[in-house]
Amino acid sequence: MPPTAIATVWVSPFRAFGLAGVAYGVALIAAWTAAQAGLAAPIASSAATAGWHGHEMLFGFAGAIVCAIVLTALPGWAGTPELRGAPLAGLFALWLAARAGYWAQDALPPPAAAALACAPWAVLAALLAVQLARVAERTYLALFAVVAAILAAEALSLSGHAARGQATMIHALVVLYALAAGLFTPVFTGNHLRRVGRGDLPPVRMPLEVAAVASIVAYAALDLAGAPASVRGGAAYVAAALNAWRMARWRGWRVPGEPLLWTMHAGYAWLVVSLALAGLAAFGDAAAARAWLHAYTVGALGSMMIGLLTRVVLRHTGRPLVLPVPIVAAHGLVQIAALARVGAALAMDARPALVVAGVAWTLAFALYLASFGAYLVRPSLPRDPNPLADDSRAPPAAAEPSTAFDPKRGKPP
């Protein structure tokens, strides 16, 4: 097959889902920011799509990036077959149909709209169930549970329980974030520190790893079950403390000059902040109740997405981890967006900060598209990327050995 753009985007999941997902997110936030600034009228929406900002940023934008990263990373880490060709195109078509169905749900029978919205997650769950059943490391089965929770969240959202559905989606993404960040951040950081001769990370403490993730699952369960405020608040504080301890052992202060690394540590710090704010919110702090969600979605998710999308594109297209200036700026703009959005939630007069947050976020991901969009539709360079490699200055032969992380030997997920 000739290396045309159409053929190339179906070679790996990060291409189609990364390109379309980021473009969709940029369009959504640009429209929302223009309305906040008074430059455009709010998007005309029916009662069914009145909550489009939250729903589509979660299930549309974030959902596409989850597919891009999980389906690209899983073959390298768990040894599952990579989704490509017609099956990948089919899953992507379902994601597109779900977006079209959401905006056109007034013209569709409710069962048809719900079926369109749930189809990509049902297919993804079935795909993961088949693939992960053959993986020796059973920890990866947590991915299936997360995707099943996303499927349930979408079903709730389209069945008259939008708030509960979005809350379920947020908690599912938080759990997935804790799992993914606990896998990628210490491995990439440790590889880099060893390579540049700046020491290593402390040995893994599995009880802490399990407790940190379990505390997030417990808080999610209590929140969705409507537990008493004191119980929910206490659980959020415990989760914040355990995950702060977990994060401190990754020694992020040793990589201040590496945007691909510090942005991942910054993202986890935002997760800890969001959990602490959720605890305050449970005890009646109105400002924290407005702020915790954006500390997670803009701060934690935004940081991890820009960091992993950058790394995935460079490594999986055979390019060294050399960041162009616009991408370095994009990493910084995500942090500005998070500070402004959380600040807007905490402040009384929030409109100027909302506009700053929207402009910074939109510009960050627009810079990503401008810098890496062409890479996503062009064939990879003739270089076999090592998903564990961390230093662009090292030649391919000097990449980190595979023993740096081996899930089959019982290392943490």
Buried (B, 14 or more C-beta within 10 A) or exposed (E): EEEEEEEBBBBBBBBBBBBBBBBBBBBBBBBBBBBBBEEEEEBEEEEBBEBBBBBBBBBBBBBBBBBBBBBBBBBBBBBBEBBBEEEBBEBBEBBBBBBEBBBBBEEBEEEEBBBBBBBBBBBBBEBBBEBBEEBEBEBBBBBBBBBBBBBBBBBBBBBEBBEBBBBBBBBBBBBBBBBBBBBBBBBBBBBBBBBBEEEEBEEBBEEBBBBBBEBBBBBBEBBEEEBEEEBBBBBBBBBBBBBBBBBEBBBBEBBEEBBBBBBBBBBBBBBBBBBBBBBBBBBEBEBBBBBBBBBBBBBBBBBBBBBBBBBBBBBBBBBBBEBEEBBBBBBBBBBBBBBBBBBBBBBEEBEBBBBBBBBBBBBBBBBBBEBBBEBBBBBBEEEEBBBBBBBEEBEEEEBBEEEBBEBEEEBBB
